[in-house]
Amino acid sequence: MSVEKSVLGSEVQPGPTRQSQAGVLSERKVRIAMIAGEASGDILGAGLIQALKKRYPNADFEGIGGPLMQAEGFRSHVPMERLSVMGLIEVLGRIFELIGIRRRLREHFLRERPDVFIGIDAPDFNLGLEAQLRRANIKTSHYVSPSVWAWRQRRVFKIAKAVDLMLTLLPFEARFYRDHKVRVKFVGHPLADLIPRSSNKQEARAALNLDPEQPLLAILPGSRAGELKYIGETFIETARWLAKRRPDLHFVVPSVNADRREQFQAMLDAHEEAPPMTLVNGRSREVMAASDLVILASGTAALEALLLKKPMVVSYRVSKITHTIMKWLLKVPFVSLPNLLADRALVPELLQDEAQPERIGHEALRLLEPATQAAMVKDFDAIHDSLSQNASESAADAIAELLEYKDQRA
């Protein structure tokens, strides 16, 4: 009988359970435990449950998940929002509750043993639990890598002890884990599956009641109060600088919620000569789709702009103390996902002291040139193709392989 290589790197024997990617693998009652700690994890978890049901129609899903996962038949033992804690002070205020939740889940899963445990993001909560379950010979997987490749790289050794399989959204993450002998599967990024290869600028403008002809620049100063505090004023000054040189430009600023809009509006009101701006509640993806260029703080928005094929300038500023610490800790040459994915300076990054209105403005004017835009969009297309791997199905294939073969451990 021939032998083929598994995605985990071990040799496996083909058998009757191995069928097409979407085919039924087993009618048995597989028990799958999952923990998602926030809305993005709920989205990933729901997609993964849908894909796993195709392979295991009688599967039982339980753990912690949000409304999307529960709509797929998932049983959540604890409301997901109890894990949605951000910030050191907030975590410390809830630390005993979080420890108690994890202890109860550990005891439950050791008593009612799942066939596999999947931690979806939330590494501070999930990795410790995964390590405990794996020591009890329960198969474990972690979906969405922490930024271990960027800083605190020695965490990879803890991860290696905690998981049988790491599922990554980005290809360079998978290379990092392979270099450290951690079994890994790059499954692609769900946003690359969700966002079409091309967006309709005119439709987006019509939906937002924006001028169909006027050159439009989107400004995304971040979703947190601290981000706006440090970069919001710079972006307003950049818009003023640009408006003096390109009076035809119009600026659109989406805000993640009412508090951020009010915060940005207060900054804008402090200027006697405010640039022509339209503030929008939410709808950041539509705003980017409607734009000719995006100026944004680093983050997931940069990946969305790439997938929408929008030239961008990435700029970010933090406190001097945070910058000093991060500069010492970071092990990568870039901070924005487009540049990390391209492994070169594909888009301008102007960070900290370089985040000056005139410098950002000059880059914006350069990127408004059609020839410059065309070259950048060509690179964006290639990255989009590399990230679009049908993430939920790819992740389900890898989990199914972990379930179907008895020993996947080194």
C-alpha positions, -999 to 999 in steps of 0.1 A, spaced: 0 0 0 13 34 -9 21 59 19 14 97 16 26 126 37 0 143 60 -2 180 64 13 175 98 44 160 84 39 124 96 33 95 73 -3 82 72 -20 53 55 -49 62 32 -81 45 43 -118 45 38 -124 75 60 -103 98 37 -127 113 13 -131 146 -5 -126 178 15 -163 183 21 -172 146 24 -184 127 54 -155 111 73 -174 94 101 -209 89 114 -197 84 149 -205 109 177 -173 130 178 -170 154 207 -153 186 199 -145 213 225 -139 249 215 -132 281 234 -135 315 217 -131 347 237 -143 375 214 -164 383 184 -136 376 158 -132 341 174 -169 336 173 -168 342 135 -139 317 130 -156 292 153 -189 293 135 -172 288 101 -152 259 115 -182 242 130 -201 244 97 -171 228 79 -166 201 106 -203 191 104 -198 181 68 -172 157 79 -188 146 112 -226 151 109 -232 137 144 -205 158 161 -212 174 194 -197 209 200 -193 226 234 -172 250 254 -173 288 252 -186 306 221 -207 335 210 -241 338 192 -227 327 158 -213 295 172 -244 288 192 -265 293 161 -246 263 147 -257 241 177 -227 249 199 -233 246 237 -216 274 256 -210 268 293 -201 304 300 -212 336 282 -184 345 258 -183 381 270 -169 369 303 -136 363 285 -137 395 265 -113 415 287 -88 440 273 -61 459 291 -38 449 320 -59 466 347 -92 451 335 -76 416 334 -63 420 370 -97 431 382 -112 399 368 -83 375 373 -99 353 399 -131 349 379 -111 339 348 -90 314 368 -122 299 381 -137 296 347 -106 279 333 -104 255 363 -141 245 359 -136 239 322 -105 218 328 -123 196 353 -152 192 329 -131 183 299 -110 159 320 -142 142 332 -161 144 299 -132 139 275 -135 155 241 -119 139 211 -102 172 204 -99 206 220 -96 237 198 -86 270 214 -96 299 191 -73 328 196 -74 341 233 -39 327 239 -36 339 275 -67 319 284 -64 290 260 -28 279 259 -26 270 296 -57 250 293 -45 233 262 -13 223 279 -32 207 308 -55 188 285 -27 176 263 -8 162 293 -40 142 298 -36 128 263 -65 149 248 -56 161 213 -53 199 211 -52 225 184 -49 263 185 -66 284 158 -49 318 152 -13 322 162 -3 347 188 22 372 176 50 350 189 70 356 156 71 393 164 80 395 200 86 372 231 96 345 207 105 321 234 68 315 240 70 291 211 85 265 234 54 268 257 32 265 226 50 234 215 41 217 247 5 229 246 -7 220 211 -7 190 187 -15 214 158 -12 251 153 -36 266 126 -23 299 113 -40 326 92 -7 339 77 20 320 57 50 335 75 35 324 108 36 288 96 72 291 85 81 303 120 65 273 136 81 248 112 115 263 120 107 256 157 95 220 150 59 228 159 33 210 138 14 236 119 -11 242 90 -15 275 72 -52 276 65 -55 311 50 -72 342 62 -111 343 64 -111 379 53 -94 369 20 -123 345 14 -149 370 24 -137 401 5 -141 398 -33 -111 401 -56 -124 435 -68 -146 460 -51 -171 484 -67 -160 520 -58 -191 536 -73 -215 513 -55 -198 520 -22 -200 557 -28 -236 555 -36 -243 535 -5 -226 562 16 -241 592 -3 -207 603 -14 -198 622 -46 -192 596 -74 -164 617 -90 -146 636 -63 -112 622 -52 -117 606 -19 -93 598 9 -103 575 38 -88 582 72 -89 554 99 -72 566 131 -78 534 151 -106 519 171 -93 526 206 -93 558 226 -56 556 231 -49 553 194 -69 584 186 -52 602 214 -18 597 199 -25 597 161 -58 615 156 -44 650 156 -16 640 132 -42 627 107 -62 659 109 -31 680 103 -22 656 74 -57 662 59 -52 700 63 -18 698 46 -32 678 17 -63 700 13 -40 730 7 -23 712 -21 -52 693 -35 -84 713 -28 -104 687 -47 -98 661 -21 -125 650 3 -119 630 35 -141 604 50 -135 591 86 -154 560 99 -157 556 136 -160 522 153 -186 536 178 -202 568 191 -175 574 217 -147 573 191 -167 596 167 -173 621 195 -135 619 204 -125 626 168 -152 653 163 -138 671 194 -103 671 179 -118 684 146 -138 712 163 -106 725 178 -94 736 143 -106 769 129 -99 757 94 -110 721 94 -105 702 62 -136 689 43 -145 657 62 -174 633 64 -177 613 96 -194 579 93 -207 556 120 -190 522 114 -189 509 78 -152 512 76 -149 485 49 -174 504 28 -155 537 33 -123 520 22 -140 505 -8 -153 540 -18 -119 556 -14 -90 563 -38 -64 561 -9 -64 551 28 -44 566 56 -46 544 86 -32 533 119 -16 499 118 -38 469 125 -63 446 108 -76 476 88 -44 475 68 -51 439 57 -86 449 48 -73 478 27 -49 454 10 -77 430 2 -98 458 -11 -68 468 -33 -66 503 -18 -31 520 -17 -24 531 18 -1 549 41 3 533 75 12 555 104 12 549 142 23 566 174 23 554 210 38 567 242 75 571 244 78 544 271 57 519 251 77 527 219 110 521 237 99 488 251 83 476 219 114 486 199 135 465 221 111 435 221 101 434 184 119 409 162 105 419 128 114 447 105 78 459 98 46 465 118 20 464 91 6 432 77 10 442 40 48 446 46 51 415 67 33 395 40 53 409 12 85 407 33 95 441 21 84 478 23 54 474 0 34 503 17 49 533 35 52 529 73 57 562 92 59 554 129 65 574 160 87 604 153 84 598 115 46 602 118 46 638 107 18 654 86 41 666 59 57 632 55 24 613 55 10 639 30 39 635 6 35 597 6 -3 602 0 3 624 -30 27 599 -44 3 571 -40 -25 591 -57 -6 588 -90 -22 562 -112 10 544 -122 21 541 -85 -13 527 -76 -13 502 -104 20 487 -93 9 484 -57 -25 469 -66 -7 442 -86 12 431 -55 -20 432 -35 -37 409 -59 -9 383 -55 -11 385 -17 -49 381 -18 -45 350 -39 -20 335 -14 -43 342 16 -75 329 0 -74 292 10 -110 286 20 -99 289 56 -128 271 74 -126 241 51 -88 240 53 -89 242 91 -116 214 92 -94 192 70 -65 196 94 -86 190 125 -101 159 108 -67 146 101 -58 151 137 -89 132 147 -85 103 123 -50 93 129 -41 78 162 -8 94 171 2 128 156 27 137 182 65 138 177 
